[in-house]
Amino acid sequence: MALVAIAQLHTTQWDEARGNKSSSQLKRMRTCRDKNCTSGTTRVKIRVMAMRGNVQLEFVSHSYKGFIAANRALWRWLVMDRTWKWTILACAILATIICILNISVAIWATSRKQRTDEGNYVIKSGSCHSVSRSNIIIHLFINILSMLLLASSNFCMQVAIAPTRAEVDLAHARRKWLDIGTPSLGNLRHVSRSRVICWILLSISSIPLHLVYNSTVFATSVVTEYLVTEMDASYLRTGSQTRLENATSLHAGGNFRPGQDPNDITRTFEKILSESISWTNLTVEECAKAYSPSLITSHRTLVLVVEPSTTQRQLPGIWRVVGTPTWMCDDPPDVLAPDRLDANGTPGFPCEPTRAEFGLRTDDQRTPGRTMYCLSEPFEQNCTLEVSLALLITTILANAAKAATMLYLLLVMKATTLANICDALQSFLERAEEHTRGLSAWDAKEIKELWYAPIGNRPAPITWTPRSHRRLNAVSGVRLYVTFSLFFVALASIGVLFGMAVRADAARGVLHKSLSSSGILSKDVFAIIGFEALAGATLSGVVLLVNTPQLVLSTLYFFFNSLCTSFMEAQEWNDLASAHKLLRVSSSVSKASRFWLSLPPLYSISLMVFSAVLHWLVSQAIFMTKIRFLNFAGGPSERFGGGESRPGELLAASYSTGAILLCFLMSFVMVSGLLLVGAQKLRNQMTLVSSCSAAIAAACHYGMNEGDDANDRLDTPSAKPIQWGDAGGYVPLSANAEQTESSQTHVGMIRSLRLSTGNVTPPKNGHLYW
């Protein structure tokens, strides 16, 4: 049985195409182009396709050993062909693996027995500390996967709108230019419809990933109201025989809600009489500290054991059903109003109690007793980690769409795509682009201004003057202003949010804990944004609220990546003036070929790591959580919640002050780093072509007149080192150019600046160049 393993690659030279073969093997392959040559058990057949620059390798085997050899050859080609097509394939495979991983998580989650009424699946339950740690680790993993998808998508989007040579020629004929090697929305009007569709699909599929991925897993916490009461120590001796005259709802004041079952009061006091002797014994200071948080998770019913009264007092003494520490405060605005929390999650009339005693009430006829110690009922923490199947399915669909689009892009992309500046240089060196002849000494900005002007309006040759450029000069001033303005607005917004978080934490008395080394990355699910504003909020509403910063960050990442890419492209172009260099083209024919576009791996990997960490910090800074409020008897509380559909539950947007601070610091470091990278000087005296296709094409003209340089063209320019500089000679005016008196005076003395394989010198100050 014959096995045919076909490897299609795009090349322009036979021997360079098979760089992993020995010279004798290459010679043998060239003699067998249209014949069959047998060597051992494997016969190699090479056919030349009709399209120039395409080679199809066909390995035909008639034995088991040949089967292995053919597949090894195919695998070697896949590994060694380090082009952007290989990278797109790697991106598609990565997206597919992540999609399979997400599907596996969905299947595993649905196999869990514990399911909530909302359709979520509980994947872990236990202490809040343990659940919080697991939540942090899971979200770090989620943001790593999200960053890999984002980076892969950005790479494919940049390749999708990279123009072909034919598209560039068509644009130049209309006096328009395209961007080469950088992400550019302007190219969308000039590239093929299939690639525009790919770009749109990749963009759209990123939106649900950023809006829901971080919320697929979230923590659920349980807090409780509690009954606090004064009791004379004598009840500990009489136990269940103690008479409780005041244990009725009439003595609870406004803290007893009309919907509360009076029998719950009776049962709670019976529990106090029979079980409180075994509860946790706390000093008044320890008790005040334990019950000072606005939301209680580890304690419930509280007995204040007061000093014996000299007068006959009915038991219990003062008692209330509460949910916040306001019962220890003096003189609230409304003595009968239920204790509540304001929009920042702080008590309506906060105080800083140091002793667990009822506060003085001007309208209360009863005087609080003096507490000797407290008996606190332990409340088992029951935090959970839940997976939202609906959000996870949304993530899977977006992930699958992204992977499928990448595979489709791999099929529709052509080998002639100018993916980076060296691809464009190779193409223009092989075949001149006539609309830019005579403009090699011009910067991209000047060429753009010329093409904006009426046809035929061409100035005289330029006199070279010393130039001091920085990388950021390759980017237009408007683009720099807009991009850095967005960055500074983002930094200012984070600063404002940090100030608001500090103020809210200070009001709750947890600021020191929030900014401590142990608490700076811990998720305080009770640091909630707008208790009452979020009451009854839907899942989609909270998800959009907490994940919108993720989408904003991804948008800023696009601008950041684009700007950094432009800086690196300017550096790569400027390096061509320092020495003869091989072009770093995308095709595998080049010895300098790479699988990256314009951003070197050191920068791209660093940017990916910083971005992943920043996305994770944002997921820690503002996140979705679900809180179940229980009343003092263990049923759903009416204090907060989602109404009749979700009584006693609150989908909340929580924040972390420490994470917000880290977001600000890391964002500041990234923006400062980008400024430093852009401020680096370009050491060589050279034109600035930026990413402008017209300026790039202008630097690739060899001869003096149209058609005169045909013999000087390189068949394979990427195979020979080239350098930019003063190559001598002159370049006359084009036929349609306006000949000024100045230019006619210097005919024969106008020198040429271009790329050459020969010797070149730096531009000379005061010389005329065109």
Beta strands, then each sheet from edge to edge (+ up, - down):
strand 1: 3-10
strand 2: 37-39
strand 3: 42-48
strand 4: 54-61
strand 5: 121-126
strand 6: 217-224
strand 7: 226-232
strand 8: 280-282
strand 9: 299-306
strand 10: 319-322
strand 11: 371-378
strand 12: 383-387
strand 13: 462-463
strand 14: 469-470
strand 15: 622-630
strand 16: 649-655
strand 17: 681-682
strand 18: 723-728
strand 19: 752-756
strand 20: 768-769
sheet 1: 1+ 4- 3+ 2-
sheet 2: 5+ 12- 6+ 15+ 16-
sheet 3: 8+ 11- 9+ 7+ 10-
sheet 4: 13+ 20-
sheet 5: 14+ 17-
sheet 6: 18+ 19-
end
